[in-house]
Every structure is written in structure tokens, then in C-alpha cells.
Amino acid sequence: MDERGSIEISFGMIFSIIVMIAIIGVAVYAITAFLQIGKVTEMSLFYQRFQENVDGAWSSATTNKVVSLSIPKQISFVCFGSLNSAFPAKYQDEFNSLREYSSAFQQQNTNTFLYPPKNAGKFAFKKVEKIDTSSLVFDCFEVKNGIVKIRLSKSEFDSLVKVGHE
């Protein structure tokens, strides 16, 4: 019988195609998961290195240095201050977005913020020890090409390290 247009595929062939599609799907999922782990690691290392630099500045008698730290390119700003403070004029969009995304606990107990918070996930809000945010209303530092530059300064009679622009 010569039937035109009919294709006969065995059950084994159909099963093999389904298994190949499943393997490709798992591989794509694994690759995206590894890429996400890289971003999370980079944000964690940012906070760790920043805290180490603050600790070094805090333990010295006087310091005035600019630190350059790497951070994922999905982060636009690193901000310092209090989300309970007065409304900032310069960074009001960032301030409002961070306030909307944060809980009351995060607003009261953190002093360092990554913007946009949706890209930072659980690293959007963090308390960095030994920095003076009382003189800051709310200030942000722009991330350029995955690098943020922050000035750390402390005079002889300061008990905490101040952050400022380079």
C-alpha cells in the first residue's frame, strides 16, 4: 500500500524525543540557576568587602579614601541613610521605591540599600556596622559599569566612619 503523506513513528522514537526535550529543559534551567548564583555571590561579596573597608577605616585614627567595589550591573545605585528620615529631593524615585519594597523592620534596622530592590532580592536592605548615617538624609552612589566608588572618611575624634562621594 502506497499511502502518500503518512508517517509512521514508533513509540520508542516518540519517547526518545520527549526525553531529549526534557534534558534540554533541565540544562537551560541549570544554566540560569548558575547565573543567578553568580549575581547573588557578587552582591554578598560587595557587602563583605565594604564592611571590611569600613572596619579598616574605623580602626585607624584618621582616614580619607575612596574605595571601588564591584557589584552586579543590574544594580543602578547603592544608597545610604534611613528610610524613616526626611524625604530627599535628589533621589526621591529611589527613596519611594525602596520604601514601598521594604518592611517596617527593614526601614528601621538597615542603613544600606541597593536600587532597584527587585534586582537585588534579599540583598536590597542591609545594615553595615560602624558607619555614620546620622549626617546623611538619604544619599545614593551611582554604579558605573558594575563599579561603585564610595569615599570613607574619619577624623581623629569621630567614633564612626562617614560615607561620601568621591
N, C-alpha and C positions, 0 to 999 in steps of 0.2 A: 504494500500500500504506500502510495506516494502522496503523503499529505504535506502540502506546502504551508509553511508558517508555523508549524508545530515544533515545540522544543521539549525535549524530554530531559529532565534533570533528576538525578537520583536523590534520595533522601540524604545520603552521605555528602553529596555536593552542597545541598542547601544547608545542612548542619555546619559544614566547613566554612561557608560564607558567613553564617551567623557568628561563629567562633572568631573569625578574623575581625569582624566589625567590633565585637566585644573587646578584643585585645587592643585594637586601635583606640577605642574609647577609654580604656583604662590607662593607656600610655599618655593620652592627652591630659587626662585628669592628674596623673602623677607629675607631669611636667609643670602644669600650672600650680600644683601644690608646692613643688620645689621652688618655683619662682616667688611664691608668696612667702615662703620661709626665709628667703634671702632678704626681702623687704623688712620683715619683722626683725630679723637679726641686725640689719643695718640701723633700724630705729633704736633697738636696745643698746647697741654699741655707741650710738650718739649720746644717749643719756649717761652711759657708763663713763665715756671719755670726758664728757662735760663735767660730771661730778668729780672726776679725778683732777681736772684742771682747776675747778673751784676749790677743792681741798688743798691743792698745792698753793694757790693764791692765798687762801685763808691762813695757812700755816706760816707764811712768810710775813715779815714785818711790814713791808710795803711792796706793792706790785702794780704794774700798769702794762698789760699785754693784751694783744689781740690773738684769739685762738680761732683757728679754722677747722671746722669739723664737717665730716661728710654725713649726709642724710639723704634718703631716697628723693628722687626728683619729683615724685608725686606730692611732696610737701612744699608748699609755697612760702610759709612763714614759720618762724619759731618765735613765740611770744612769751613775755614775762609780765607778771603783775598779779592782780586779783580780779576775778570776775565779779566780785562784790563791790568793787571800787566805783568811782565816778565814771560816767560814760566818756570814753575817749573820743576826741574829734577826728583824729587822723586814721585810726584803724577801726571805725565803727562797724563795718561789714564783718570783719574778722571777729570782733568782740561779740556781736549779736549771734553769729553762727556758733561760736564756742559756748555761749550761754545757753542757746537752745539745745545743743547737743549734750550738755553736761548735766549731771545730777546736782542736787543741793550739796551733797557731801563733797563732790569734786570741786564745786565752786568755792567751798570754804577751806579745803585742805590741800590744794595744789597751787603751784606758782609758775609752772612752765607748761606751755601749750603748743601743740603742733596743729597748723592750719593747712588745709581743711581737715577737720576732725574725722570725716568719713574715710579719708585715705589713710589716716594714722591708726584707726581702730582703737585698740585698748591702750595705745601709747599716746593718745591725744592729750592726756592730762597726767602730769607727774609733779611730784614735789621734789625739788632739788634742794638739798640741805646747804646751809651756810651762805645763801645769797640774800642780799638786802633788796626786797621788793617794796619796802615802805616808801621809798622815794620815787618809785615808778607808779604812775597811774595805771597804765597798760601800754606796753611798748612791744613792737614786733620787729624782727630782723628778717630781711628777705633772703631766701635761699636762691643762689645763682649757680646753675649747673651742678646741683647736688652738693654745694658747699655753703655753709653759713659762717659768717665771721662775727664774733662777739668780743667786745672789749671787757676784760675783767680788771677791776682796779680796787685797790685797798690801800688806805693810808695807815700810818702808824697807830692812830687812835681809833680806827674803825674796828668794830667787832665782826662785821660781816662783809662779804665781797659784793661790790656793786657791779652790775652789768650795764653796758652802754654800747653805743655804736662806735665803729672803728674810726 
